[in-house]
Amino acid sequence: MTGLPLIFVFIVAVVLMIVMISKFNIHPFVSIMCISLVLGLIAGIPIVNQTAADGSTIPGLASVIGAGFSGTFSSIGIVIILGALIGSILEQTGAALKLADMVIRLVGKNNPVLAMELMGWVVSIPVFCDSGFVILNPIRKALVHRTGVSSVSMSVGLATGLYISHVFIPPTPGPIAAASTLGIGDNLLIVMGMGVLCSVAPLIAGFLYARHIGKTVKADDEADQGEVVKSYEELVAEYGKLPSGWSSLAPIIVPIILMALSSVAAMAGMTGFAADLITFLGTPIIALAVGTVFAAVQLAGSGKMDQFYKICNDTLMTVGPILFVTAAGGVLGKVISSSDMVNYISEHATVLSTMGIFFPFLLSAILKSAQGSSTVALTTTAGIVAPLLDVLGFTSPIRITLVCMAIGAGAMTVSHANDSFFWVVTNFGAMTPEKGYKTQTMNTLVMGIAAILEIAVLSFIFR
């Protein structure tokens, strides 16, 4: 099956998947895997591997499912495990509470949601949003108990900041790849500056939505405002003396610095052993492993090294369900990308090109919603749009940069069950999938609309 019927079937499949999860309480892993299998069969993916006319192998449905599942594990599986382990150690030593105190002193007790949003926005410039949420989640949880603010508001605020810089600001791979494909790879400074500018509207929209939705949706780890002060003081008393600020910050800030240095080295075109070493240490898995070492040193310093085995075991039990559901989302994305949907959209792109700056946004949003990955949506849409820049009337570097931003805005619209970040936010944010649709999915829709409206206004200013 191809063309519009396939797109219609995909829409029905997504709706059915949401209903299965939220209304019939079927486990997300089972729901997503079943929908992926049925959708793959309807889309015409062969049930066994086949040989094409040119001698290449066309993977069968079982191979596609396996590749989608394993691909997710290889990309973020270890990152989630190490990040969660760091978080668990920070909680056990009291470092998370120390970090919460540091944040409160910086922004005041009345602005924790804004603090988390801006913290996420900065961290996600060099770090993938999935990793960023896992890394910063201990601070979010501690702030929830420290201030009594809505846990949902804090999760949505953090996810907002992380997602915006993830799709807009290099050195995140998606914006870099899109800029290079569009022919402005040598103007990354302009792309970064425009990414910062285009972050304003979605940051504001996401902040307002986070404050709003926190009043109606409650998470499992919600703090009781009336007991916050007492519970916080009791928690501090349990730890005796909290770790120092540097000791608390090191397991989080060191991986971020390593990943940032790796990105800078790549952008600067560094070569040689030093560059290879920086790149190796800046790989998310290695960077978080270094962070885990710092966390273990902190655990030893607090005299709790005998609890390390139990902390590791409890962490693996906690992240196991998250990993498997996230991998199932990767399967759905792989099934979609293996179907003819992307080819059909590409072939009919010229019909939509009359929409101007809204065309790359809409195309990117369609691809994002269909296959789940913001990076894939960015790179694929850029490849489709690049030959149409003259038709769209975007020829100068600044105008092409606006197209790159419009693609980024679409690449965040919307995050749902086939997006690994959706499951990271909902699971680490202690929310059910149904609450995830009301928070993460709706928030990314609000952010995407706010972003493209700002970009449309800028397109009239920068001629």
N, C-alpha and C positions, 0 to 999 in steps of 0.2 A: 504494500500500500504506500502511496505517496501523495503529494499535493495537499489540498485543503482537507480532504477526508482524514489524512493522517494527523493534521493539526487539530481537527475536531476531536478525534479519538484521544489525542494527548490531553486535551482540556478535560474531557470526560474522565480520563484516567486519574488526573490530579484531583478532581473533585471527589471521585470515588475513594481515593486514598485518604483524603482528609476526613471523609465521612466514616470510613472504617476505623480510623484512629480515634477521632474525637467523639463519635456517637455510639459506636458499637464496642469501644474499648478493646479493639484488637491491637496487639502489641505492634508498635511502629516497625520493628524489624520484619515481622511476618507480613504486615500490610504492604510495605515498600517492596519487599522481595516478590510478593505475589503480583503486584501491579507491574513490576518490571518484567516479569516473565510473560505475562499476558500481553503487555504492550509490545514486547519484542516479537512475539509470534504474529500479532496483527500487523506490525510494521514490515513484516516480510524478512526478518533476519533469519538466515538458514539455520536449521536445527543442528546441523553438523558442519564442520569445516569444509569449505569447497575451494577448488582451484579456479582462478579467473583465467580469461583468455591469454593474458600476458604472463601467466605462470605464477602470479602472486597468490597468496592464500587469503580467502575471505573467511574470517573467523565465524564459527557457529555461535548460536545463542549461549550455549554453556560456556564457551571460551570468553564471550563478551561479559557475561556475568562474573566469571572468575577474575577477569582483568579489572573490572570496575571495583570489585571487592578488595583485591590485593593492592590495587593502585592507591586506594584510600589509606590502607594500612601503611604502605611504604612512604606516603607523603606526610601524613600527620599523626600516625599511630604512636610512634615513639615520642614525638613532641608532646602529645597529650599526656602520656604516661609520666614523662620526666617533669613536665610542668605541674601536673597534679601532685607529684611527689614533693616537689619544692614547696608547693602550697601547704601540703600536710605538715611538713617540718616547720614551716613558718608559724603555723597555728599551734603546734605542740610546744614550741619554745617561747611563744608570746611575741615573736617578731612581727606578726601581722598586726597585733594591737599597737606595737610601737610605731609601725608605719602609718596606721590610722591616726595616731596622735600627731605625727608629723604633718600629715595632710590637713588635719583640722587646724593646726597652728598656721598653716599657709593660707587657707581660703576661708577659715571661719566655720563655725558649726552650722551656719544656715545655708551653706552652698556645697554640700557633699556631692550632689548629682552633677553639678557643673564641674566640680573637681575631677570626678571620675571620667566625664566626657572629654575634657581637655587632656587628661592624662592618657586616655586611650588614643586620642588623635595624634599626640606626639609620639607615643610608643609605636604605633602602627606604620609610621613613615618608613622605618627600616625593617619592621617585624610583621610577618603575616598576621592577619586579624585573629585567626584561630589561636595561634601561639600567644598573641597579646592578651586575649581574654583569659586564657589559662594562667598566664603569668600574673596578671593583675587581680584575678579573682580573690585571692586571700585578702588583699587590701579592701576590696569591695565588701566582702563578708564582715570584716572587722569594722568597717565604717557603718554598716547596717546596725551592728550591735552597739557601736559607740554613739551613734546619733539618733537611732530610732527611726531613721528615714525609711521609706518604702524600699524593700529589697528589689521589687520589680523596677522601680524608677532607677535604681542604681545599676541594675543589669542592662536596662535599655539605654541609659546614658552612656555606660561604658561601651556597649556594642555600637552605639552611634558614632562615637569618636573614632573607634577602631576601623569601622567600615568606610568612613569618609576618606581618610588618608590612604586606606588600602586601594581605593579605586582612582584617586586623584593625583597623589603626590609620589613621584619617584623618590628614592630608589626601589619602591615596591615593583616587582617584575611586570605586573600587568600594564601600568601606565608607561613604563619604559618600552615594552614590546609594542604597544599601540603607537607610541610616538615615533618609534623607528619605522614601523610599517607605513605610517602616514608621511614619512619623509622629514620629520623634525627631530630626529634622533640626536642631531648636533646642537639642538636648542633646548636641552633639558632644563637649563636654568629658567627659561621662559615657561616651560611646562610646570616646573615646581612652583614658580611664582603665581601662575594662573591657578594651579591646584589649590594653593593657599587661599586665593581670592574666592574661588568657587566653593570653598568649604563653608563660607560664612552662612549662607541661607540654610543649607541642610543641618549645620550645627545648631542654629537657632530653632529650626523646625523640630529636630530630634530632641532637643532639650525640653521644649514645650510639650511634646508628645510624651516624653518620659515622665514629666511631672503629672500630666493628665492621667495616663494609663495606670500609674501607681496608686491612684485613688480608687480604682475599680477592680483591678486584678491583684490578687495576693499570692505570694510564693510560699513554698513550704518552710523556708527559713526566715519568714517575716518576724521582725522584732516587735515587741510590745513596748510602745512609747512610755507607758507608765512604769516599766521595770528596767528601763535602759540604764540609768545611772547605777542602780543597785547591782545589776548583773555585770556591768562593766567593772565596777570596783571589785566585785567578787572574783571576776576573771583575773584581774591584775594580781590580786592577793594569792591566787592559786600558783602563779608563776614566781612569786617572790619578787625578784628583780628582773625587769624586762631587759632584753639585749640592747646594746648600743645602737644608735641610728645607722652607722656604717655597716655593722654586722647584720642588721635587719635588712638593709637595702641591697647588700652585695649579691645575694642569690638572684635578685631580679635585675639589677642594673648592669651587672657584668655581662650576662647573655645579650642584653640589648646593645651594649657598647660593642661587643664582638660582632654581632650581626650588622651593626651600623658601619663598622670599620670595613667589613667585607664588601658591603655595598659601595662604599667610597672607593675602595681599591679597584672594584670592577668598573666604576664610572671613570676613574682616572686612567684606566688602561695599564695598571701596574703589572709587571711581569717579574719572573725570578722566584727564588725560594721564599723570600719574605712575603711576596704576594700570594704564593701557594699556601703558606702557613696561615696568613690572615684569612684567606678564603676557607680553608679547612676549619679553623676555629670559629668562623662566622656562619658555618652551616648550622641551621636551627637545632639539629640533633646534637651536634658537638657543643654548641653554645649553651644549650640547656643542661648538657651533661656537666659542663664546667660550673654552671649555676648550682647543680645538685651537689657538687663537691663542696662549694662554699656553704650550702645549707647543712651538709653533713658535719662540717667543721663547727658550725654554729650549734648543732645538736650536741656534739661532743663537749663543747664549751659550757653548755648548760647542764652537763652531767646526765644526759638522757640517751646516751648512745646505745644503752641496752634495749631501748624501745625501737631501734631502727628497723629490725626485722618485722615487728608488728605494724609499724607505720607503712612499710613497703607492701605488706600483705593486704592491709586495709585499703591502701590506695589502688592496688590492682583490682580489688573487688569492686571499688567504686567506679573506676573508669571502664571496666569491662563492658557493661551495657552501653555506655556512651560510644565506645569504639565500634561495636557491632552495628548499632543503629546508624552511625556515621558512615560506615562501610556500605550499608544497604543503600544509603543515599547516593553513594558513589556508583553503585550498580545501576540505579535509575538514570543517572547522568550519562553513564557509558552506553546504555541501551539507546537513549535518545540520540547521542552523537553518532552511533553506529547505524541509525536509521537514515532515511532519505530526507528528513525534515530540514536539516541545515542546508543541504544542496538546493532544496526547493526554495527556501528563503533567499539564498544567494542568487539564484537564477531570476527571481522576480524583484530584485532589489531596485531596479531602475523605475519600477512603477511607483515606489514609495519615495523616490528621490525628490519629488516636487514639494515635499514637506520641509525642505531646508534643514535648519539645525535640529528640528524635531525628528528627522529621519534617522540619523545615527543613534539617537536616544531610543527611539521605538524599536529599532532593529536589535540593539544591544539588550534592551529589556526583554524582548521576545526570546532571545538566545539564553539570557540569564535564567529566566523563569523555566525554560525548557530543560536545560541541562545542569543548572545549579552552580557552576563555577564562574565567579566574577572574572577571573583571569582569562578563561576560555572565551567568555563573552567579549572581553576587551580585545583580545588578539584576533578573534574571528571577525568581529564587526569591523575592525580596522582594515583587515584584508579585503573585505567587501566594499568598504567605503572609499578606500584609497583611489581607485580608478575613477570615482565619481566626484572628486573634489572640485573639478572645474564646473561640472554640471550644477553642483550645489552652490557655487560662487564663493568657495573658500580657497583662496590661493596664497595669501601672504602667511608667513610663519605664525603670526598672532591669531589669524582667522583659523588656520589649521589646528592650532592649539585648542581653540574653542570646540572644534569638532572632536578632538581627543577628550575634552572634558565632558561633552555631551555623551560620548560613548561610555565614559566612566560613570556618569549619572545613571545611564541605563543598566550598567553592570551591577548596580546595587538594587535594582527594581525587578523582582522582589526576592527576598530570601525565604525559602520555604523548605519543605521536607527533603528535597534533593540537594540541599546545600549543607555542607558539613558545618558551616558556621551557625546555622539554625540550631543544630543539635548541641553544639558546644554551648551556645547561649542558654538554651532551654534547660539542658541538664545541669550545667554548672550554676545556672541561676535558679535551680530548684523549682522549675515550672513544668507543667504537663504540656504535651504537644498542642492541645487546644488553646492553652494560655499562650503558647509560643506563636500561634497564628495571630492572636490579638495583640501581641507585643512586638516581637521581632519582625514578623511578616508585614503587619500594618505600618510599623515604624519605617521600614525600608521603602514602602510605598510613599509615605509622607516625605521622607528625605529625598527620594528620587524626583518627585514632582517639584519640591522646593528647589532642588539643584538645577533642573532643566529650565525652570522659570527664570532663575538668576542668570543662567547661561544665555537664554534667549534675549534678556535685557542687555547683557554684555555684548552680544552679537550686533546690536544696533549702535553700540558705543565704539567698539573697535572695528573700524572699517579698513 
